[in-house]
Amino acid sequence: MSKKLYANAREALAGIEDNMTLMLGGFGLCGIPENCIRELVRLNIKGLICISNNAGVDDFGIGLMLQQRQVVKMISSYVGENAEFERQMLSGELEVELLPQGTLAEKCRAGGAGIPSFFTATGYGTEVAEGKETREIDGRMYVLEPGLTADFAYVKAWKGDKYGNLIFKGTARNFNPVMAMAGKITIAEVEELVEPGELDPNFIHTPGIFVQRIFEGVDYEKRIEQRTITQ
C-alpha cells in the first residue's frame, strides 16, 4: 500500500495549523478541492493566507472559510461573484493582493520550479508594480515578481493512482497542476482512485513526485457543471 494513500480528507489534512499559507486549486467553482475545503471549515483553522485564483461564491468553496473569518489574506486575481470577499476587502478586514491572472499562475509555476523570481511586463505602470523592483530590458520595462510556495497545496483531479499521479478533466485543470508543484505538502483529492498502471503515462498531467497525500473524494457538487441533452 502506498504511504501516500489516505482514507479521507480528515486523515489527509493532518498537520494543518493556524497561520499557515495554503494554495487552493480551482477557478471559481471549477476544479476546486471541495472535500479539503469542507474539512478546513470543520477544523476552523484561523489566520490563513490563501492563494487561489478567486474565492468562488459566498456559500461554496473558499467562501465558506471567509464566512468563518479563517482567512487573513487572499492572494488572488479576481474578487467578483463573492459579496463577502468584496465586503471584507473594502472594509479592511481582509488583506488582498490582487494580481493579473497570468502573473499569479506564473508565480505558482515559478515557485514549484525553484525559480525565486522572474521579470514580467504585465502590470508595469499600475498599482501591481508598486513597491516592486522594475528594470528596463531591451527597451521595455518589466516588474520583478517573486515565485510563490505554500505550506500545503490542495488540488482536485479527475483521476489519480495510489502513487499520486494525476489526470485533470477539461478546464478543471486550471491552476491545479502549478499549485501541486508549489506546495511543501501537496494533498490531492480525486473523483476516481485507480491502481498503479491503470493511467496511461502519456496523459498524466501531474506526476506523483509532486503529490505527498492522495484520497478519493465524496459528495462533489461541481456546481459549474450542467447536464444538457438534445431534444
C-alpha positions in Angstrom: 0.0 0.0 0.0 1.3 3.4 -0.9 2.2 5.6 2.0 0.6 8.5 0.1 -2.8 7.0 0.3 -5.3 8.3 2.9 -8.9 7.2 3.6 -10.5 10.7 3.6 -10.0 14.4 3.9 -9.9 14.3 7.7 -6.9 12.0 7.7 -5.2 13.7 4.8 -5.3 17.2 6.4 -3.3 16.1 9.5 -0.8 18.7 10.5 -2.6 21.9 9.3 -2.2 24.7 11.8 -3.2 28.3 12.3 -1.3 31.0 10.4 -0.2 28.8 7.5 0.0 29.6 3.8 -2.3 27.5 1.6 -2.7 27.1 -2.1 -6.1 26.0 -3.3 -6.5 24.9 -6.9 -9.6 25.7 -9.0 -11.1 28.5 -10.9 -14.2 29.9 -9.1 -16.4 26.8 -8.9 -14.5 24.7 -11.4 -12.0 22.1 -10.2 -11.9 23.2 -6.6 -10.8 20.8 -3.8 -14.3 20.6 -2.2 -13.5 17.9 0.3 -10.4 19.6 1.6 -12.2 22.9 2.0 -15.1 21.3 3.9 -12.5 19.8 6.3 -10.7 23.2 6.7 -14.1 24.7 7.6 -14.8 21.9 10.1 -11.3 22.4 11.7 -11.9 26.2 11.9 -8.2 26.9 11.4 -7.5 30.7 11.7 -5.0 33.2 10.4 -4.6 31.6 7.0 -3.0 33.2 3.9 -4.8 31.6 0.9 -3.5 31.6 -2.6 -6.3 31.0 -5.1 -7.5 32.5 -8.3 -10.6 33.7 -6.5 -12.9 32.7 -3.7 -15.8 31.4 -5.7 -19.2 32.3 -4.1 -20.4 33.1 -0.6 -21.9 29.7 0.2 -19.4 27.4 -1.5 -15.7 26.7 -1.5 -13.4 29.3 0.0 -16.4 31.5 0.5 -17.3 29.2 3.5 -13.8 29.9 5.0 -14.3 33.6 4.6 -17.7 33.4 6.4 -15.9 31.9 9.4 -13.1 34.6 9.3 -10.5 31.9 8.8 -8.6 33.9 6.2 -6.5 37.0 6.9 -5.1 37.4 3.4 -6.0 36.4 -0.1 -3.6 36.3 -3.0 -5.9 36.3 -6.0 -6.7 37.7 -9.4 -10.4 38.2 -9.1 -12.8 39.4 -6.4 -16.2 39.2 -8.2 -19.1 36.8 -7.5 -18.4 36.7 -3.8 -20.1 39.5 -1.9 -18.4 38.6 1.4 -15.0 38.6 -0.1 -15.7 42.1 -1.6 -17.1 43.3 1.7 -14.2 42.2 3.8 -11.7 43.6 1.3 -13.4 47.1 1.1 -13.8 47.2 4.9 -10.1 46.4 5.5 -10.9 43.2 7.4 -9.2 41.1 4.8 -5.8 41.9 3.2 -6.0 41.2 -0.5 -3.1 41.1 -3.0 -4.6 41.3 -6.5 -2.5 40.1 -9.4 -3.0 39.7 -13.1 -4.2 36.1 -13.7 -1.3 35.1 -15.8 1.1 36.5 -13.3 -0.5 34.6 -10.5 -0.2 31.3 -12.5 3.4 32.0 -13.3 4.3 32.9 -9.7 2.9 29.5 -8.7 4.8 27.7 -11.5 8.0 29.5 -10.7 7.7 28.6 -7.0 7.2 25.0 -7.9 10.1 25.0 -10.3 12.5 26.5 -7.8 12.7 29.9 -9.5 12.8 32.6 -6.8 11.6 35.4 -9.1 11.1 36.5 -12.7 10.5 39.6 -14.7 7.2 40.3 -16.5 6.0 43.3 -18.4 2.5 42.8 -17.1 1.4 45.3 -14.5 4.2 47.8 -15.1 3.0 51.4 -14.5 0.0 50.2 -12.5 -0.7 49.6 -8.8 0.5 46.0 -9.3 4.1 47.3 -9.6 4.1 49.5 -6.5 6.9 48.6 -4.2 8.5 46.1 -6.6 11.7 46.3 -8.5 11.4 47.3 -12.1 14.0 47.1 -14.8 14.4 48.0 -18.5 15.3 45.1 -20.7 15.7 45.6 -24.5 13.8 48.9 -24.3 10.8 47.6 -22.4 10.1 48.0 -18.7 9.5 44.9 -16.6 8.3 44.1 -13.0 10.1 41.7 -10.8 7.7 39.2 -9.3 8.6 36.6 -6.6 7.6 33.0 -7.0 5.0 31.6 -4.6 5.1 28.5 -2.4 2.8 27.2 0.3 2.9 25.1 3.4 0.1 23.0 1.9 -1.4 22.9 -1.6 -4.8 21.4 -2.0 -5.7 20.2 -5.6 -8.6 18.3 -7.1 -8.2 15.9 -10.0 -10.4 13.7 -12.1 -8.4 10.5 -11.7 -5.4 9.6 -9.7 -3.5 6.5 -8.7 -2.1 5.4 -5.3 1.3 6.9 -6.1 -0.2 10.3 -6.7 -0.1 10.5 -10.5 -3.0 12.8 -11.5 -5.2 13.5 -14.6 -7.4 16.5 -14.7 -10.5 16.8 -16.8 -11.0 19.7 -19.2 -10.9 23.2 -17.8 -10.9 21.8 -14.2 -7.2 21.5 -14.8 -6.7 25.3 -14.5 -4.5 26.3 -11.5 -4.3 22.7 -10.1 -1.0 21.5 -11.8 1.1 24.6 -11.0 -0.1 24.6 -7.4 0.6 20.9 -7.0 4.2 21.7 -7.8 4.5 24.6 -5.3 3.2 23.1 -2.1 5.7 21.8 0.5 3.0 19.2 1.1 0.5 18.7 -1.7 -2.8 16.9 -1.0 -4.8 15.7 -4.0 -8.4 14.7 -3.8 -9.7 12.7 -6.8 -13.0 11.7 -8.2 -11.7 8.3 -9.0 -8.8 6.4 -7.4 -7.2 3.7 -9.5 -4.5 1.2 -9.2 -0.9 2.0 -10.4 -0.6 1.2 -14.0 -4.2 2.0 -15.0 -3.4 5.5 -16.0 -1.8 6.0 -19.5 1.5 7.7 -18.7 1.2 9.8 -21.8 -1.9 11.5 -20.4 -0.7 12.2 -16.8 -0.7 15.9 -16.1 0.9 15.9 -12.7 3.5 13.2 -11.8 3.3 11.6 -8.4 6.6 13.1 -7.3 4.7 16.4 -6.6 2.0 14.7 -4.5 2.6 13.7 -0.9 -1.0 12.7 0.0 -4.0 11.5 -2.0 -7.5 10.3 -1.2 -10.8 9.6 -3.1 -13.3 12.4 -2.5 -17.0 12.1 -2.0 -20.2 14.1 -2.5 -18.9 16.5 -5.2 -21.4 19.3 -6.0 -19.5 20.5 -9.1 -21.8 23.5 -9.4 -20.2 24.7 -12.6 -21.3 21.5 -14.5 -24.8 21.3 -16.0 -26.1 18.2 -17.8 -27.6 19.0 -21.1 -29.2 16.7 -23.7 -30.6 17.2 -27.2 -34.3 17.5 -27.6 
